[in-house]
Amino acid sequence: MTGGFHLGWGHGHVVTRDSAWAAPAWLARWGPHGGARCIPVAEYLRARAGGQIDVQRRFYAGLLMRNGVYKTTHRNRMNELFPMLVSMARRLETSPLRTLDVACSSGVSTVEMHSAFARAGIDCEAWGSDLLIRAPHVRCDDGCAMLFDHEREPIQVEIGGWATPWRLRPRDRVLRPGRYARARRLLELDVAQFRAALDGPVPGFVAQHVPLLSSATDGVAGVHFAEEDIFRPVVPGPFAIIRVANLLNLGYFAEDALRAMGRALCARLMPDGLLMVTRTSDAERLNRGTLFRWTGTRLEVEVTTNGGSEVTDLLLQ
């Protein structure tokens, strides 16, 4: 899952032996940060053009943002929460219902939430926001490439059909020492050449912008997306419902940062608006969340699911 908080706030394809290599099942089950294969941009773009959602999902799961948050996403992960949100939304006297999905990652869950309201006959204007929904990518003629964030920091390195997060994985040092050493050299010594191609034409390099939203978001009426930081909002409020999934947790941020993020989100809610904070357990596929109501001066707990959010007490302070 991606973060919506900033700490400090060409399609060539080279076939290599690594492009056909798959991690053992015991290693791959831990995801890209443990051992599953990362997807190069060229392969992702082909999958996006062909509507291959599973390949797109694996590409997002391998993207490690510079704030330490993976852009992991899963379809239908929030379905159990929709009946509750629909029921609560019916009590809000506002039309259209304006919703904001913070740290929306690939936008799949944003579309699913909007569809739940639409099926219930609720007129909805949905927004999904994330720090990075379109990323610059630079490919060299030798088959190496880098995907950057907006601060021009690399988030993925590619060598032919093999890719790695910017934070190199120890398992690759053991299983693919040659690729590991090459990726390290690219990150430490050659990154300036790739960055130069972001400013204008450079012989031997091709730059492009890569959409990081799933093909499932294309052309969905009533759903919009924007790049923004929690502390520097772009989409004007207020919103009736704000959902924050897999972002506000103690594994990512310190308590003071979480409180500040909570205050920034409340400032975008209408009086009696709802804030849904949830985290999906990968092992159990459970949504542990808390639905808050904003009184205009403070948050109050309306409903909890599966024990509630781990940051509930922090947000109530």
TORRO-704235 format. One line per 5 residues: number of its first residue (from 1); their letters; for each residue z, y, x of C-alpha. Coordinates in nm, 3 decimals. Each point is the difference from the previous one (the first is absolute). Layout:
N
NUM	A	Z/Y/X  ...
This chain:
317
1	MTGGF	0.000/0.000/0.000  -0.082/0.343/0.115  0.220/0.293/0.028  -0.023/0.332/-0.178  0.234/0.163/0.249
6	HLGWG	-0.093/0.145/0.336  0.258/-0.034/0.277  -0.024/0.349/0.135  -0.196/0.092/-0.274  -2.773/-1.356/0.309
11	HGHVV	0.067/-0.323/-0.140  -0.095/-0.205/0.307  0.154/-0.345/0.039  0.034/-0.202/0.316  0.066/-0.371/-0.042
16	TRDSA	0.256/-0.143/0.238  0.208/-0.313/0.015  0.292/0.201/-0.138  -0.188/0.086/-0.320  0.012/-0.367/-0.100
21	WAAPA	0.354/-0.066/0.117  0.270/-0.037/-0.266  0.374/0.002/0.062  0.190/-0.321/-0.073  0.151/-0.009/-0.350
26	WLARW	0.356/0.026/0.131  -0.096/0.318/0.188  -0.234/0.158/-0.252  0.252/-0.010/-0.282  0.191/0.283/0.165
31	GPHGG	-0.293/0.238/-0.052  -0.186/0.209/0.259  0.324/0.115/0.163  0.085/-0.363/0.063  -0.329/-0.175/0.062
36	ARCIP	-0.266/0.024/-0.270  -0.341/0.125/0.111  -0.063/0.375/-0.030  -0.331/0.104/-0.156  -0.241/0.228/0.192
41	VAEYL	-0.141/0.300/-0.186  -0.359/-0.130/-0.014  0.116/-0.321/-0.168  0.220/0.200/-0.239  -0.286/0.230/-0.101
46	RARAG	-0.224/-0.295/-0.077  0.279/-0.151/-0.212  0.055/0.330/-0.177  -0.369/0.035/-0.079  0.001/-0.356/-0.136
51	GQIDV	0.322/0.038/-0.200  0.181/-0.265/0.204  0.356/0.104/-0.086  0.179/-0.264/0.209  -0.170/0.109/0.325
56	QRRFY	0.079/0.362/-0.084  0.365/-0.093/-0.058  0.021/-0.169/0.341  -0.153/0.305/0.164  0.264/0.229/-0.153
61	AGLLM	0.279/-0.241/0.091  -0.096/0.028/0.368  0.007/0.381/0.010  0.318/0.126/0.164  0.053/0.372/-0.049
66	RNGVY	0.151/0.203/0.284  0.322/0.041/-0.198  0.048/-0.378/0.015  -0.108/-0.076/-0.358  -0.264/-0.265/-0.072
71	KTTHR	-0.263/0.080/-0.265  0.067/-0.333/-0.173  -0.102/-0.037/-0.363  -0.015/-0.276/-0.261  -0.166/-0.017/-0.340
76	NRMNE	0.219/-0.045/-0.310  0.321/0.043/0.198  0.139/0.252/-0.255  -0.105/-0.172/-0.322  0.353/-0.091/-0.102
81	LFPML	0.098/0.369/0.004  -0.279/0.129/-0.223  0.149/-0.093/-0.340  0.316/0.192/0.087  -0.196/0.303/0.123
86	VSMAR	-0.221/-0.002/-0.308  0.305/-0.016/-0.227  0.169/0.291/0.181  -0.323/0.201/0.006  -0.026/-0.014/-0.379
91	RLETS	0.323/0.201/-0.019  -0.138/0.285/0.207  -0.145/0.279/-0.206  -0.293/0.085/0.223  -0.375/-0.058/-0.020
96	PLRTL	-0.180/-0.086/0.208  0.266/-0.197/0.186  -0.024/0.117/0.361  0.096/-0.267/0.254  0.022/0.002/0.379
101	DVACS	-0.006/-0.314/0.214  0.144/0.097/0.340  -0.103/-0.191/0.314  -0.267/-0.170/-0.210  -0.156/-0.184/0.296
106	SGVST	-0.335/-0.139/-0.120  0.044/0.139/-0.352  -0.012/-0.341/-0.171  0.345/0.037/-0.159  -0.084/0.357/-0.107
111	VEMHS	-0.294/-0.131/-0.202  0.208/-0.286/-0.142  0.274/0.238/-0.120  -0.254/0.233/-0.158  -0.164/-0.297/-0.175
116	AFARA	0.337/-0.109/-0.141  0.049/0.341/-0.162  -0.361/0.010/-0.124  0.032/-0.344/-0.163  0.310/0.125/-0.177
121	GIDCE	-0.198/0.291/-0.143  0.169/0.262/0.217  -0.224/0.281/0.125  0.067/0.008/0.375  -0.103/0.212/0.296
126	AWGSD	0.081/-0.207/0.309  0.024/0.112/0.360  0.046/-0.213/0.309  0.100/0.163/0.327  0.030/-0.119/0.356
131	LLIRA	0.003/0.143/0.350  -0.328/-0.169/0.084  -0.270/-0.096/-0.249  -0.300/0.077/0.224  0.017/-0.067/0.373
136	PHVRC	-0.231/0.090/0.292  -0.149/-0.295/0.188  -0.182/0.009/0.334  -0.210/-0.288/0.134  -0.134/-0.033/0.354
141	DDGCA	-0.330/-0.166/0.085  0.189/-0.274/0.187  0.152/-0.124/-0.328  0.344/0.158/0.041  0.129/0.236/-0.267
146	MLFDH	0.306/0.194/-0.115  0.125/0.104/-0.342  0.201/0.325/0.006  0.241/0.185/-0.227  -0.028/0.373/-0.069
151	EREPI	0.210/0.085/0.304  -0.271/-0.171/0.207  0.233/-0.284/0.093  -0.151/-0.350/0.003  0.128/-0.239/-0.265
156	QVEIG	-0.234/-0.294/0.071  -0.194/-0.112/0.306  -0.303/-0.227/-0.025  -0.176/-0.209/0.260  -0.304/-0.159/-0.160
161	GWATP	0.120/-0.211/-0.292  0.366/0.017/0.107  0.242/0.272/-0.103  0.361/0.092/0.070  0.248/0.262/-0.122
166	WRLRP	0.071/0.286/0.241  0.339/-0.156/0.070  -0.119/-0.307/0.185  0.150/-0.329/-0.113  0.181/-0.230/0.245
171	RDRVL	-0.172/-0.306/-0.149  -0.339/0.143/0.103  0.123/0.041/0.356  0.058/-0.377/0.003  -0.291/-0.125/-0.213
176	RPGRY	-0.266/0.252/0.099  0.101/0.149/0.337  -0.350/0.129/0.079  -0.037/0.180/-0.331  0.359/0.129/0.028
181	ARARR	-0.066/0.147/0.345  -0.325/0.160/-0.114  0.165/0.154/-0.305  0.281/0.136/0.214  -0.249/0.161/0.236
186	LLELD	-0.186/0.157/-0.293  0.322/0.148/-0.136  0.133/0.124/0.333  -0.312/0.107/0.189  -0.304/0.023/-0.226
191	VAQFR	0.129/0.154/-0.322  -0.109/0.352/0.105  -0.366/-0.108/0.001  0.030/-0.125/-0.357  0.183/0.316/-0.110
196	AALDG	-0.277/0.214/0.143  -0.244/-0.157/-0.246  0.214/0.135/-0.286  -0.102/0.354/0.102  -0.374/-0.051/0.023
201	PVPGF	-0.276/-0.230/0.124  0.079/-0.196/0.317  -0.263/-0.229/0.158  0.090/-0.365/-0.056  0.249/0.068/-0.280
206	VAQHV	-0.039/0.007/-0.380  0.259/0.167/-0.225  0.044/-0.047/-0.373  0.266/0.038/-0.268  0.134/-0.318/-0.158
211	PLLSS	0.136/-0.007/-0.357  0.341/-0.168/-0.012  0.006/-0.034/-0.378  -0.096/-0.334/-0.151  -0.337/-0.041/-0.169
216	ATDGV	0.208/-0.073/-0.314  0.074/0.375/-0.019  -0.363/0.111/-0.006  -0.106/0.186/-0.312  0.313/-0.065/-0.207
221	AGVHF	0.020/0.273/-0.265  0.326/0.194/-0.010  0.112/-0.110/0.348  -0.003/0.241/0.295  0.109/-0.022/0.363
226	AEEDI	0.113/0.254/0.257  0.126/0.001/0.356  0.339/0.164/0.019  0.340/-0.011/0.163  0.313/-0.024/-0.213
231	FRPVV	0.121/0.328/0.152  -0.339/0.171/-0.026  -0.132/-0.087/-0.346  -0.361/0.070/-0.088  -0.018/-0.110/-0.364
236	PGPFA	0.183/0.249/-0.226  0.273/-0.126/-0.229  0.194/-0.048/-0.205  -0.031/-0.374/-0.063  0.151/-0.207/-0.278
241	IIRVA	0.023/-0.313/0.217  0.009/-0.038/0.377  -0.003/-0.345/0.152  0.089/-0.069/0.363  -0.053/-0.362/0.102
246	NLLNL	0.101/-0.154/0.334  0.061/0.332/0.174  0.354/0.121/-0.066  0.200/-0.264/0.183  0.251/-0.012/0.282
251	GYFAE	-0.234/-0.206/0.215  -0.238/0.294/0.034  0.210/0.317/-0.008  0.347/0.134/0.073  0.231/0.096/-0.287
256	DALRA	-0.047/0.376/0.046  -0.378/-0.040/-0.011  0.022/-0.212/-0.315  0.215/0.262/-0.174  -0.246/0.274/0.097
261	MGRAL	-0.290/-0.207/-0.131  0.183/-0.057/-0.326  0.056/0.375/-0.045  -0.366/0.074/0.071  -0.110/-0.252/-0.264
266	CARLM	0.244/0.133/-0.262  -0.145/0.348/0.047  -0.330/-0.134/-0.136  0.147/-0.157/-0.314  0.010/0.165/-0.341
271	PDGLL	0.341/0.013/-0.173  0.080/-0.350/-0.129  -0.276/-0.135/0.226  0.033/-0.347/0.148  0.020/-0.104/0.365
276	MVTRT	-0.065/-0.369/0.070  0.112/-0.114/0.345  -0.075/-0.363/0.078  -0.048/-0.240/0.287  -0.185/-0.330/-0.026
281	SDAER	0.153/-0.296/0.178  -0.282/-0.186/0.175  0.194/-0.325/0.010  0.105/-0.004/-0.367  -0.267/0.235/-0.141
286	LNRGT	0.272/0.182/-0.191  0.005/0.373/-0.072  0.345/0.132/0.077  -0.002/0.343/-0.153  0.180/0.281/-0.177
291	LFRWT	-0.144/0.222/-0.272  0.160/0.345/0.011  -0.018/0.286/-0.249  -0.010/0.357/0.134  0.221/0.228/-0.210
296	GTRLE	-0.130/0.311/0.173  0.299/0.015/0.234  0.077/-0.360/0.093  -0.119/-0.360/-0.025  0.154/-0.249/-0.241
301	VEVTT	-0.059/-0.376/-0.002  -0.186/-0.126/-0.305  -0.087/-0.360/0.091  0.027/-0.231/0.300  -0.207/-0.311/0.074
306	NGGSE	0.105/-0.295/0.214  0.309/0.174/0.133  -0.148/0.347/0.032  -0.131/0.201/0.294  0.197/-0.006/0.324
311	VTDLL	-0.017/0.381/0.013  0.137/0.062/-0.351  0.334/0.140/0.118  -0.167/0.222/0.259  -0.230/0.159/-0.257
316	LQ	0.289/0.064/-0.238  0.193/0.199/0.261
